[in-house]
Amino acid sequence: MKKVVTDPQKVTRILQAATDAFGQLGFAKTKTDQIAATAGVSKGLIFHYFGNKQALYLDTFKTAYQRIYAHMDPHQWQDAPGLAAMMSAAVKYEMKLQLAFPAEYRLMMQAYADLPHFPQPLQQQIQQETQAISVEANRIFREKIEQLPRRQGISVDDIFSVVSALIAQQTTVTTQLIATGKYRNFEDLQAVVDQMNRQLKIVEHGFLPD
């Protein structure tokens, strides 16, 4: 197959326009005409570069994640003492990334919502990408949980499921708040951080008095 020669600047504009459109409207409602107009290119050029809408979405998703991943540093939080302290540090760190890359995070959240409705080939590809994204973070969290003393009958999987649900909820809430445009710095999200800290302390220490 002949390799397609592309203009890097036009590719960048297309992917940025696609990140915004797919993140705001989702896969089904986004029109390539809209992406082309925003990027200042023709619709035909988009199909020439990417082949079809599904391929454009997949490339957009991968590019958005790579932008975030390039700035990730697990050492910022993985060495914190105790589960609650580590998760709190991780949440704060992720919030700062969300503020730095709001469009990319919005696309990630929309992709999770769209997943059951994607065409089958795209659904499988996005599932593979999201699984790869979570592997390293999950490994670090599980190792920390395994080091903690646990009551009899409580497994690592039990704790991991609860903590993962809290983090997923926080990510969704933060993404929605940032999308309103009213939350522009970390201090604006302090109430969310405080709530997460309380929830994590409940997970680690329970809520009954000693």
TIVEXSE-599244 format. One record per atom (N, C-alpha, C): residue number from 1; residue in one letter; atom name; z, x, y. Coordinates in Angstrom, 1 decimal, decimal comma. Atoms other than C-alpha are relative to their C-alpha. Layout:
   seq   type   atom       up     east    north
   NUM      A     CA        Z        X        Y
...
END
This chain:
   seq   type   atom       up     east    north
     1      M      N      0,0      0,8     -1,2
     1      M     CA      0,0      0,0      0,0
     1      M      C      0,0      0,9      1,2
     2      K      N      0,1     -0,8     -1,2
     2      K     CA     -0,9      1,3      3,4
     2      K      C      1,2     -0,2      0,9
     3      K      N     -1,2      0,0     -0,8
     3      K     CA      2,1      2,2      5,6
     3      K      C     -0,4     -0,6      1,3
     4      V      N      0,2      0,6     -1,3
     4      V     CA      2,4      0,1      8,7
     4      V      C      0,5      1,0      1,1
     5      V      N     -0,4     -0,8     -1,1
     5      V     CA      2,5      2,2     11,9
     5      V      C      0,6     -0,9      1,0
     6      T      N     -0,8      0,9     -0,9
     6      T     CA      5,1      0,8     14,3
     6      T      C      0,3      0,8      1,3
     7      D      N     -0,5     -0,5     -1,3
     7      D     CA      6,2      1,3     17,9
     7      D      C      1,5     -0,1      0,0
     8      P      N     -1,5      0,1      0,1
     8      P     CA      9,9      2,2     17,7
     8      P      C      0,7     -0,8      1,1
     9      Q      N     -0,6      0,8     -1,1
     9      Q     CA     10,7      0,6     21,1
     9      Q      C     -0,2     -1,5     -0,3
    10      K      N      0,3      1,4      0,2
    10      K     CA      9,0     -2,6     20,1
    10      K      C      0,9     -0,5     -1,2
    11      V      N     -0,9      0,3      1,2
    11      V     CA     10,9     -2,6     16,7
    11      V      C      1,4     -0,2      0,4
    12      T      N     -1,4      0,1     -0,5
    12      T     CA     14,2     -2,1     18,5
    12      T      C      0,1     -1,3      0,8
    13      R      N     -0,1      1,2     -0,8
    13      R     CA     13,4     -5,0     20,9
    13      R      C      0,0     -1,2     -0,9
    14      I      N      0,1      1,1      0,9
    14      I     CA     12,4     -7,3     18,0
    14      I      C      1,3     -0,2     -0,8
    15      L      N     -1,2      0,1      0,8
    15      L     CA     15,5     -6,5     16,0
    15      L      C      1,2     -0,5      0,8
    16      Q      N     -1,1      0,4     -0,9
    16      Q     CA     17,8     -7,0     19,0
    16      Q      C     -0,1     -1,5      0,3
    17      A      N      0,2      1,4     -0,3
    17      A     CA     16,2    -10,3     19,8
    17      A      C      0,3     -0,9     -1,2
    18      A      N     -0,3      0,7      1,3
    18      A     CA     16,4    -11,3     16,1
    18      A      C      1,5     -0,1     -0,2
    19      T      N     -1,5      0,0      0,2
    19      T     CA     20,1    -10,4     16,0
    19      T      C      0,6     -1,1      0,8
    20      D      N     -0,5      1,1     -0,8
    20      D     CA     20,8    -12,7     18,9
    20      D      C     -0,3     -1,4     -0,5
    21      A      N      0,5      1,3      0,4
    21      A     CA     18,7    -15,5     17,7
    21      A      C      0,6     -0,5     -1,3
    22      F      N     -0,5      0,4      1,4
    22      F     CA     19,7    -15,5     14,0
    22      F      C      1,6     -0,2      0,1
    23      G      N     -1,5      0,2     -0,2
    23      G     CA     23,4    -15,1     15,1
    23      G      C      0,4     -1,3      0,6
    24      Q      N     -0,3      1,2     -0,7
    24      Q     CA     23,3    -18,0     17,4
    24      Q      C     -0,5     -1,3     -0,7
    25      L      N      0,6      1,3      0,5
    25      L     CA     21,1    -20,5     15,6
    25      L      C     -0,1      0,0     -1,6
    26      G      N      0,1     -0,1      1,5
    26      G     CA     21,1    -19,3     11,9
    26      G      C     -1,4      0,2     -0,4
    27      F      N      1,4     -0,3      0,5
    27      F     CA     18,1    -18,6      9,7
    27      F      C     -0,9     -1,1      0,2
    28      A      N      1,0      1,1      0,0
    28      A     CA     16,6    -22,0      9,4
    28      A      C     -0,5     -0,5      1,3
    29      K      N      0,3      0,5     -1,3
    29      K     CA     16,7    -23,0     13,0
    29      K      C     -0,7      1,0      1,0
    30      T      N      0,6     -1,0     -0,8
    30      T     CA     15,5    -19,7     14,4
    30      T      C     -1,6      0,0     -0,2
    31      K      N      1,5      0,0      0,1
    31      K     CA     11,7    -19,6     15,2
    31      K      C     -0,4      1,4      0,4
    32      T      N      0,5     -1,4     -0,3
    32      T     CA      9,8    -16,3     15,2
    32      T      C     -0,7      0,0      1,4
    33      D      N      0,6      0,0     -1,3
    33      D     CA      8,0    -17,5     18,3
    33      D      C      1,0      0,3      1,1
    34      Q      N     -1,1     -0,3     -0,9
    34      Q     CA     11,4    -17,4     20,1
    34      Q      C      0,3      1,4      0,0
    35      I      N     -0,3     -1,5      0,1
    35      I     CA     12,1    -13,9     18,9
    35      I      C     -1,1      0,8      0,6
    36      A      N      1,1     -0,8     -0,6
    36      A     CA      8,7    -12,7     19,9
    36      A      C      0,0     -0,1      1,5
    37      A      N      0,0      0,2     -1,4
    37      A     CA      9,0    -14,2     23,4
    37      A      C      1,2      0,8      0,6
    38      T      N     -1,2     -0,8     -0,5
    38      T     CA     12,5    -12,6     23,9
    38      T      C     -0,3      1,5     -0,1
    39      A      N      0,3     -1,5      0,2
    39      A     CA     11,2     -9,2     22,6
    39      A      C     -1,2      0,4      0,8
    40      G      N      1,2     -0,3     -0,8
    40      G     CA      8,1     -9,4     24,7
    40      G      C     -1,2      0,5     -0,8
    41      V      N      1,1     -0,4      0,9
    41      V     CA      5,7     -9,0     21,7
    41      V      C     -0,6     -1,3     -0,5
    42      S      N      0,7      1,2      0,6
    42      S     CA      3,3    -11,3     19,9
    42      S      C      0,6     -0,4     -1,3
    43      K      N     -0,5      0,5      1,3
    43      K     CA      4,3    -13,4     16,9
    43      K      C     -0,7      0,8     -1,1
    44      G      N      0,8     -0,7      1,0
    44      G     CA      1,5    -11,7     15,0
    44      G      C      0,5      1,4     -0,2
    45      L      N     -0,5     -1,4      0,1
    45      L     CA      3,0     -8,2     15,7
    45      L      C      1,3     -0,1     -0,9
    46      I      N     -1,2      0,1      0,9
    46      I     CA      6,3     -9,4     14,1
    46      I      C     -0,4      0,0     -1,4
    47      F      N      0,4      0,1      1,4
    47      F     CA      4,6    -10,4     10,9
    47      F      C     -0,8      1,3     -0,4
    48      H      N      0,7     -1,3      0,4
    48      H     CA      2,5     -7,2     11,0
    48      H      C      1,0      1,0     -0,4
    49      Y      N     -1,1     -1,0      0,2
    49      Y     CA      5,7     -5,1     11,2
    49      Y      C      0,9     -0,4     -1,2
    50      F      N     -1,1      0,4      1,0
    50      F     CA      8,0     -7,1      8,9
    50      F      C     -0,5     -0,8     -1,2
    51      G      N      0,6      0,7      1,1
    51      G     CA      5,7     -9,2      6,7
    51      G      C      0,3     -1,5      0,1
    52      N      N     -0,4      1,4     -0,1
    52      N     CA      7,6    -12,5      6,9
    52      N      C      1,4     -0,2      0,6
    53      K      N     -1,3      0,3     -0,6
    53      K     CA     10,7    -14,2      8,3
    53      K      C      1,1      0,5     -0,8
    54      Q      N     -1,1     -0,5      0,9
    54      Q     CA     12,8    -13,4      5,3
    54      Q      C      0,2      1,5      0,1
    55      A      N     -0,1     -1,5     -0,1
    55      A     CA     12,0     -9,7      5,5
    55      A      C      0,6      0,4      1,4
    56      L      N     -0,5     -0,2     -1,4
    56      L     CA     12,7     -9,8      9,3
    56      L      C      1,5     -0,2      0,0
    57      Y      N     -1,4      0,3      0,1
    57      Y     CA     16,1    -11,4      8,6
    57      Y      C      0,8      1,1     -0,7
    58      L      N     -0,7     -1,1      0,8
    58      L     CA     17,1     -8,8      6,0
    58      L      C      0,0      1,3      0,8
    59      D      N      0,0     -1,2     -0,8
    59      D     CA     16,1     -5,9      8,2
    59      D      C      0,9     -0,1      1,2
    60      T      N     -0,9      0,3     -1,1
    60      T     CA     18,0     -7,5     11,1
    60      T      C      1,4      0,1     -0,5
    61      F      N     -1,4     -0,1      0,5
    61      F     CA     21,1     -7,9      9,0
    61      F      C      0,4      1,4     -0,3
    62      K      N     -0,4     -1,4      0,3
    62      K     CA     21,0     -4,3      7,7
    62      K      C      0,2      0,8      1,2
    63      T      N     -0,1     -0,8     -1,3
    63      T     CA     20,4     -2,9     11,2
    63      T      C      1,3     -0,3      0,7
    64      A      N     -1,2      0,4     -0,7
    64      A     CA     23,3     -4,9     12,6
    64      A      C      1,2      0,6     -0,7
    65      Y      N     -1,1     -0,6      0,7
    65      Y     CA     25,6     -3,7      9,9
    65      Y      C      0,1      1,5      0,3
    66      Q      N      0,0     -1,4     -0,2
    66      Q     CA     24,5     -0,1     10,3
    66      Q      C      0,5      0,4      1,4
    67      R      N     -0,6     -0,2     -1,4
    67      R     CA     25,3     -0,3     14,1
    67      R      C      1,5      0,0     -0,1
    68      I      N     -1,5      0,1      0,1
    68      I     CA     28,8     -1,3     13,2
    68      I      C      0,6      1,1     -0,8
    69      Y      N     -0,5     -1,0      0,9
    69      Y     CA     29,2      1,0     10,3
    69      Y      C      0,0      1,4      0,6
    70      A      N      0,1     -1,4     -0,6
    70      A     CA     28,2      4,1     12,3
    70      A      C      1,2      0,3      0,9
    71      H      N     -1,2     -0,2     -0,9
    71      H     CA     31,3      3,6     14,5
    71      H      C      1,3     -0,3     -0,8
    72      M      N     -1,2      0,3      0,7
    72      M     CA     33,7      2,8     11,7
    72      M      C      0,7      1,3     -0,4
    73      D      N     -0,8     -1,2      0,4
    73      D     CA     36,5      5,3     10,9
    73      D      C      1,3     -0,6     -0,7
    74      P      N     -1,1      0,5      0,8
    74      P     CA     38,9      4,1      8,1
    74      P      C      1,3      0,8      0,3
    75      H      N     -1,2     -0,8     -0,2
    75      H     CA     41,3      7,0      9,0
    75      H      C      0,8     -0,6      1,2
    76      Q      N     -0,8      0,6     -1,1
    76      Q     CA     42,3      4,9     12,1
    76      Q      C      1,1     -0,9     -0,5
    77      W      N     -0,9      0,9      0,4
    77      W     CA     44,2      2,6      9,9
    77      W      C      0,5      0,1     -1,5
    78      Q      N     -0,4      0,0      1,4
    78      Q     CA     44,4      3,5      6,2
    78      Q      C      1,2      0,8     -0,3
    79      D      N     -1,2     -0,8      0,3
    79      D     CA     47,3      5,9      6,5
    79      D      C      1,3     -0,6      0,6
    80      A      N     -1,2      0,7     -0,6
    80      A     CA     49,7      3,4      8,2
    80      A      C      1,0     -0,3     -1,1
    81      P      N     -1,0      0,2      1,0
    81      P     CA     53,0      3,0      6,4
    81      P      C      0,2     -1,5     -0,4
    82      G      N     -0,2      1,4      0,4
    82      G     CA     53,3     -0,3      4,4
    82      G      C     -1,3     -0,8      0,1
    83      L      N      1,2      0,9      0,0
    83      L     CA     50,8     -3,1      3,8
    83      L      C     -0,1     -0,7      1,3
    84      A      N      0,1      0,7     -1,2
    84      A     CA     51,6     -5,1      6,9
    84      A      C     -0,4      0,9      1,2
    85      A      N      0,4     -1,0     -1,1
    85      A     CA     51,3     -2,0      9,2
    85      A      C     -1,4      0,4     -0,1
    86      M      N      1,3     -0,4      0,2
    86      M     CA     48,1     -1,0      7,6
    86      M      C     -1,0     -1,1      0,4
    87      M      N      0,9      1,2     -0,3
    87      M     CA     46,5     -4,5      7,8
    87      M      C      0,0     -0,3      1,5
    88      S      N     -0,1      0,2     -1,5
    88      S     CA     47,7     -4,9     11,4
    88      S      C     -0,9      1,0      0,7
    89      A      N      0,8     -1,0     -0,6
    89      A     CA     46,1     -1,6     12,3
    89      A      C     -1,5     -0,2     -0,2
    90      A      N      1,4      0,3      0,3
    90      A     CA     42,9     -2,6     10,5
    90      A      C     -0,5     -1,1      0,8
    91      V      N      0,4      1,1     -0,8
    91      V     CA     42,8     -5,9     12,3
    91      V      C     -0,3      0,4      1,4
    92      K      N      0,2     -0,5     -1,4
    92      K     CA     43,2     -4,3     15,7
    92      K      C     -1,3      0,8      0,1
    93      Y      N      1,2     -0,9     -0,1
    93      Y     CA     40,5     -1,8     14,9
    93      Y      C     -1,2     -0,8     -0,1
    94      E      N      1,2      0,9      0,2
    94      E     CA     38,1     -4,5     13,7
    94      E      C     -0,2     -0,8      1,3
    95      M      N      0,1      0,7     -1,3
    95      M     CA     38,8     -6,5     16,9
    95      M      C     -0,7      0,8      1,0
    96      K      N      0,6     -0,8     -1,0
    96      K     CA     37,8     -3,6     19,0
    96      K      C     -1,5      0,2     -0,3
    97      L      N      1,5      0,0      0,4
    97      L     CA     34,5     -3,3     17,0
    97      L      C     -0,7     -1,3      0,3
    98      Q      N      0,6      1,3     -0,3
    98      Q     CA     33,9     -7,0     17,4
    98      Q      C     -0,3     -0,1      1,5
    99      L      N      0,2      0,0     -1,4
    99      L     CA     34,3     -6,6     21,2
    99      L      C     -1,2      0,9      0,4
   100      A      N      1,1     -1,0     -0,3
   100      A     CA     31,9     -3,6     21,1
   100      A      C     -1,4     -0,5     -0,5
   101      F      N      1,2      0,5      0,6
   101      F     CA     29,3     -5,4     18,9
   101      F      C      0,1     -1,5     -0,3
   102      P      N     -0,1      1,4      0,2
   102      P     CA     29,6     -9,1     19,5
   102      P      C     -1,1     -0,7     -0,7
   103      A      N      1,1      0,7      0,6
   103      A     CA     26,1    -10,1     18,6
   103      A      C     -0,2      0,4     -1,5
   104      E      N      0,1     -0,4      1,4
   104      E     CA     26,2     -8,1     15,4
   104      E      C      1,0     -0,7     -0,9
   105      Y      N     -1,1      0,8      0,8
   105      Y     CA     29,5     -9,7     14,2
   105      Y      C     -0,4     -1,5     -0,1
   106      R      N      0,4      1,4      0,0
   106      R     CA     28,2    -13,1     15,2
   106      R      C     -1,1     -0,2     -1,1
   107      L      N      1,0      0,1      1,1
   107      L     CA     25,2    -12,5     12,9
   107      L      C      0,6      0,1     -1,4
   108      M      N     -0,6     -0,1      1,3
   108      M     CA     27,4    -11,4     10,1
   108      M      C      0,7     -1,3     -0,4
   109      M      N     -0,7      1,2      0,3
   109      M     CA     29,5    -14,5     10,3
   109      M      C     -1,0     -1,2     -0,3
   110      Q      N      1,0      1,0      0,2
   110      Q     CA     26,5    -16,7     10,6
   110      Q      C     -0,7      0,1     -1,4
   111      A      N      0,6     -0,3      1,3
   111      A     CA     25,0    -15,0      7,5
   111      A      C      0,9     -0,6     -1,2
   112      Y      N     -0,9      0,6      1,1
   112      Y     CA     28,1    -16,0      5,4
   112      Y      C     -0,1     -1,5      0,0
   113      A      N      0,2      1,5      0,0
   113      A     CA     27,7    -19,6      6,6
   113      A      C     -1,3     -0,5     -0,5
   114      D      N      1,3      0,4      0,4
   114      D     CA     24,0    -19,7      5,9
   114      D      C     -0,3      0,3     -1,5
   115      L      N      0,3     -0,5      1,3
   115      L     CA     24,3    -18,0      2,5
   115      L      C     -0,4     -1,0     -1,0
   116      P      N      0,4      0,9      1,0
   116      P     CA     24,1    -21,1      0,3
   116      P      C     -1,3     -0,7      0,3
   117      H      N      1,2      0,7     -0,4
   117      H     CA     21,1    -22,3      2,2
   117      H      C     -1,2      0,9      0,1
   118      F      N      1,2     -0,9     -0,1
   118      F     CA     18,9    -19,2      2,2
   118      F      C     -0,9     -0,2     -1,2
   119      P      N      0,9      0,0      1,1
   119      P     CA     15,8    -19,1      0,1
   119      P      C      0,5      1,0     -1,1
   120      Q      N     -0,6     -0,7      1,1
   120      Q     CA     16,7    -17,7     -3,3
   120      Q      C     -0,1      1,5      0,1
   121      P      N      0,1     -1,4     -0,1
   121      P     CA     15,3    -14,2     -2,9
   121      P      C      0,8      0,6      1,1
   122      L      N     -0,8     -0,5     -1,2
   122      L     CA     16,9    -13,7      0,5
   122      L      C      1,5     -0,2     -0,3
   123      Q      N     -1,4      0,2      0,4
   123      Q     CA     20,2    -15,2     -0,8
   123      Q      C      0,5      1,2     -0,9
   124      Q      N     -0,5     -1,1      0,9
   124      Q     CA     20,4    -12,6     -3,6
   124      Q      C      0,0      1,4      0,8
   125      Q      N      0,0     -1,3     -0,7
   125      Q     CA     19,5     -9,7     -1,2
   125      Q      C      1,2      0,1      1,0
   126      I      N     -1,1      0,0     -0,9
   126      I     CA     22,1    -10,7      1,4
   126      I      C      1,3      0,1     -0,8
   127      Q      N     -1,2     -0,2      0,9
   127      Q     CA     24,7    -11,1     -1,4
   127      Q      C      0,3      1,4     -0,4
   128      Q      N     -0,1     -1,4      0,4
   128      Q     CA     24,0     -7,6     -2,5
   128      Q      C      0,5      0,9      1,2
   129      E      N     -0,4     -0,7     -1,2
   129      E     CA     24,3     -6,3      1,1
   129      E      C      1,5     -0,2      0,3
   130      T      N     -1,4      0,3     -0,3
   130      T     CA     27,6     -8,1      1,7
   130      T      C      1,0      0,6     -1,0
   131      Q      N     -0,9     -0,6      1,1
   131      Q     CA     29,1     -6,9     -1,6
   131      Q      C      0,2      1,5      0,3
   132      A      N     -0,1     -1,5     -0,3
   132      A     CA     28,2     -3,3     -0,7
   132      A      C      0,9      0,3      1,2
   133      I      N     -0,8     -0,2     -1,2
   133      I     CA     29,8     -3,7      2,7
   133      I      C      1,5      0,0     -0,3
   134      S      N     -1,4      0,2      0,2
   134      S     CA     33,1     -4,8      1,3
   134      S      C      0,7      0,9     -1,0
   135      V      N     -0,5     -0,8      1,1
   135      V     CA     33,5     -2,3     -1,5
   135      V      C      1,0      1,0      0,4
   136      E      N     -0,8     -1,1     -0,4
   136      E     CA     35,0      0,6      0,4
   136      E      C      1,3     -0,5      0,6
   137      A      N     -1,3      0,6     -0,6
   137      A     CA     37,5     -1,5      2,5
   137      A      C      0,9     -0,6     -1,1
   138      N      N     -0,8      0,6      1,1
   138      N     CA     38,6     -3,4     -0,6
   138      N      C      0,7      1,0     -0,8
   139      R      N     -0,6     -1,1      0,8
   139      R     CA     39,2     -0,2     -2,5
   139      R      C      1,2      0,6      0,7
   140      I      N     -1,2     -0,5     -0,8
   140      I     CA     41,5      1,1      0,3
   140      I      C      1,1     -0,9      0,0
   141      F      N     -1,1      1,0      0,0
   141      F     CA     43,4     -2,1      0,5
   141      F      C      0,7     -0,1     -1,3
   142      R      N     -0,6      0,2      1,3
   142      R     CA     43,9     -2,4     -3,2
   142      R      C      0,9      1,2     -0,4
   143      E      N     -0,8     -1,2      0,3
   143      E     CA     45,1      1,2     -3,5
   143      E      C      1,4     -0,1      0,7
   144      K      N     -1,2      0,2     -0,7
   144      K     CA     47,7      0,4     -0,8
   144      K      C      0,9     -1,0     -0,6
   145      I      N     -0,7      1,0      0,6
   145      I     CA     48,8     -2,7     -2,5
   145      I      C      0,6      0,5     -1,3
   146      E      N     -0,5     -0,5      1,3
   146      E     CA     49,2     -0,9     -5,9
   146      E      C      1,2      0,9      0,2
   147      Q      N     -1,1     -0,9     -0,3
   147      Q     CA     51,6      1,5     -4,2
   147      Q      C      1,3     -0,7      0,3
   148      L      N     -1,2      0,8     -0,5
   148      L     CA     54,0     -1,3     -3,1
   148      L      C      0,8     -0,6     -1,2
   149      P      N     -0,8      0,7      1,0
   149      P     CA     56,9     -2,7     -5,2
   149      P      C     -0,4     -1,4      0,0
   150      R      N      0,4      1,4      0,0
   150      R     CA     56,1     -6,2     -6,4
   150      R      C      1,0     -0,7     -0,9
   151      R      N     -0,8      0,8      0,9
   151      R     CA     58,2     -9,0     -7,9
   151      R      C     -0,7     -0,2     -1,3
   152      Q      N      0,6      0,2      1,4
   152      Q     CA     57,7     -9,6    -11,6
   152      Q      C     -0,9     -1,3      0,1
   153      G      N      0,9      1,1      0,1
   153      G     CA     54,8    -11,9    -12,2
   153      G      C     -1,0     -0,1      1,1
   154      I      N      0,9      0,0     -1,1
   154      I     CA     53,0    -11,1     -8,9
   154      I      C     -1,0      1,2     -0,2
   155      S      N      1,0     -1,1      0,3
   155      S     CA     49,8     -9,1     -9,5
   155      S      C     -0,7      0,5      1,3
   156      V      N      0,8     -0,5     -1,1
   156      V     CA     47,7     -6,9     -7,2
   156      V      C     -1,1     -1,0      0,4
   157      D      N      1,0      1,0     -0,4
   157      D     CA     45,0     -9,5     -7,4
   157      D      C      0,5     -1,1      0,8
   158      D      N     -0,6      1,1     -0,7
   158      D     CA     47,3    -12,2     -6,2
   158      D      C      0,2      0,4      1,5
   159      I      N     -0,3     -0,4     -1,4
   159      I     CA     48,4    -10,2     -3,1
   159      I      C     -1,4      0,3      0,7
   160      F      N      1,3     -0,3     -0,6
   160      F     CA     44,8     -9,0     -2,5
   160      F      C     -0,7     -1,3      0,5
   161      S      N      0,7      1,3     -0,3
   161      S     CA     43,5    -12,6     -2,5
   161      S      C      0,6     -0,6      1,3
   162      V      N     -0,7      0,5     -1,2
   162      V     CA     46,1    -13,7      0,1
   162      V      C     -0,4      0,7      1,2
   163      V      N      0,2     -0,8     -1,2
   163      V     CA     45,6    -10,8      2,4
   163      V      C     -1,5     -0,1      0,4
   164      S      N      1,4      0,1     -0,3
   164      S     CA     41,8    -11,1      2,1
   164      S      C     -0,3     -1,3      0,8
   165      A      N      0,2      1,3     -0,6
   165      A     CA     42,0    -14,8      3,1
   165      A      C      0,5      0,1      1,5
   166      L      N     -0,5     -0,1     -1,4
   166      L     CA     44,1    -13,9      6,2
   166      L      C     -1,0      0,8      0,9
   167      I      N      1,0     -0,8     -0,8
   167      I     CA     41,6    -11,2      7,3
   167      I      C     -1,3     -0,8      0,3
   168      A      N      1,3      0,8     -0,2
   168      A     CA     38,6    -13,5      6,8
   168      A      C      0,2     -1,0      1,1
   169      Q      N     -0,3      1,0     -1,1
   169      Q     CA     40,3    -16,2      8,9
   169      Q      C      0,1      0,7      1,4
   170      Q      N     -0,1     -0,7     -1,3
   170      Q     CA     41,1    -13,7     11,6
   170      Q      C     -1,4      0,4      0,5
   171      T      N      1,3     -0,5     -0,4
   171      T     CA     37,6    -12,3     11,7
   171      T      C     -0,8     -1,2      0,5
   172      T      N      0,7      1,2     -0,4
   172      T     CA     36,1    -15,8     12,0
   172      T      C      0,5     -0,5      1,4
   173      V      N     -0,6      0,4     -1,3
   173      V     CA     38,6    -16,8     14,8
   173      V      C     -0,4      0,9      1,1
   174      T      N      0,3     -1,0     -1,0
   174      T     CA     38,0    -13,6     16,7
   174      T      C     -1,5     -0,1      0,4
   175      T      N      1,4      0,1     -0,3
   175      T     CA     34,2    -13,9     16,5
   175      T      C     -0,3     -1,2      0,8
   176      Q      N      0,2      1,3     -0,8
   176      Q     CA     34,3    -17,5     17,8
   176      Q      C      0,6      0,2      1,4
   177      L      N     -0,6     -0,2     -1,4
   177      L     CA     36,6    -16,5     20,7
   177      L      C     -0,9      0,9      0,8
   178      I      N      0,9     -0,9     -0,7
   178      I     CA     34,4    -13,6     21,7
   178      I      C     -1,3     -0,6      0,4
   179      A      N      1,3      0,7     -0,3
   179      A     CA     31,3    -15,8     21,6
   179      A      C      0,1     -0,9      1,2
   180      T      N     -0,1      0,9     -1,2
   180      T     CA     32,8    -18,0     24,3
   180      T      C     -0,2      0,8      1,3
   181      G      N      0,2     -0,8     -1,1
   181      G     CA     32,5    -15,1     26,7
   181      G      C      1,3      0,2      0,9
   182      K      N     -1,3     -0,1     -0,8
   182      K     CA     36,2    -15,5     27,9
   182      K      C      0,8      1,2     -0,4
   183      Y      N     -0,8     -1,1      0,5
   183      Y     CA     37,5    -12,6     25,8
   183      Y      C     -0,8      1,2      0,0
   184      R      N      0,9     -1,2     -0,2
   184      R     CA     36,1     -9,3     27,0
   184      R      C      0,7      1,3     -0,3
   185      N      N     -0,7     -1,2      0,4
   185      N     CA     38,8     -6,8     26,1
   185      N      C      1,1     -0,3     -1,0
   186      F      N     -1,0      0,2      1,1
   186      F     CA     41,5     -6,2     23,5
   186      F      C      1,2     -0,7      0,5
   187      E      N     -1,2      0,7     -0,5
   187      E     CA     44,3     -7,4     25,7
   187      E      C     -0,2     -1,5      0,0
   188      D      N      0,2      1,5      0,0
   188      D     CA     42,7    -10,9     25,9
   188      D      C      0,3     -0,6     -1,4
   189      L      N     -0,2      0,5      1,3
   189      L     CA     43,1    -11,1     22,1
   189      L      C      1,4      0,3     -0,6
   190      Q      N     -1,3     -0,4      0,4
   190      Q     CA     46,7    -10,1     22,0
   190      Q      C      0,7     -1,1     -0,8
   191      A      N     -0,7      1,1      0,7
   191      A     CA     47,9    -13,6     20,9
   191      A      C     -0,5     -0,1     -1,4
   192      V      N      0,5      0,0      1,3
   192      V     CA     45,6    -13,4     17,9
   192      V      C      0,6      1,1     -0,8
   193      V      N     -0,6     -1,1      0,7
   193      V     CA     47,0    -10,0     17,0
   193      V      C      1,5     -0,3     -0,3
   194      D      N     -1,4      0,3      0,3
   194      D     CA     50,6    -11,2     17,3
   194      D      C      0,1     -1,0     -1,1
   195      Q      N     -0,1      1,0      1,1
   195      Q     CA     49,9    -14,2     15,1
   195      Q      C     -0,3      0,7     -1,4
   196      M      N      0,3     -0,7      1,2
   196      M     CA     48,3    -11,9     12,5
   196      M      C      1,2      0,8     -0,5
   197      N      N     -1,2     -0,8      0,3
   197      N     CA     51,3     -9,6     12,6
   197      N      C      1,1     -0,8     -0,7
   198      R      N     -1,0      0,9      0,6
   198      R     CA     53,6    -12,5     11,9
   198      R      C     -0,4     -0,4     -1,4
   199      Q      N      0,5      0,4      1,3
   199      Q     CA     51,5    -13,7      9,0
   199      Q      C      0,1      1,1     -1,1
   200      L      N     -0,1     -1,2      1,0
   200      L     CA     51,3    -10,2      7,4
   200      L      C      1,4      0,3     -0,4
   201      K      N     -1,5     -0,2      0,4
   201      K     CA     55,1     -9,8      7,6
   201      K      C      0,5     -1,0     -1,0
   202      I      N     -0,3      1,0      0,9
   202      I     CA     55,4    -13,1      5,8
   202      I      C     -0,5      0,4     -1,4
   203      V      N      0,6     -0,4      1,2
   203      V     CA     53,1    -11,8      3,1
   203      V      C      0,8      1,2     -0,7
   204      E      N     -0,7     -1,2      0,6
   204      E     CA     55,0     -8,5      2,7
   204      E      C      1,5     -0,2     -0,2
   205      H      N     -1,5      0,1      0,1
   205      H     CA     58,6     -9,7      3,2
   205      H      C      0,5     -1,4     -0,3
   206      G      N     -0,4      1,4      0,2
   206      G     CA     58,5    -13,5      2,7
   206      G      C      0,6     -0,6      1,2
   207      F      N     -0,5      0,6     -1,2
   207      F     CA     59,9    -16,0      5,1
   207      F      C      1,5     -0,5     -0,1
   208      L      N     -1,3      0,4      0,2
   208      L     CA     63,3    -16,8      3,6
   208      L      C      1,0      1,1      0,6
   209      P      N     -1,0     -1,0     -0,5
   209      P     CA     66,4    -15,1      5,2
   209      P      C      0,6      0,8     -1,1
   210      D      N     -0,6     -0,9      1,1
   210      D     CA     68,0    -12,2      3,3
   210      D      C      1,3     -0,6     -0,5
END
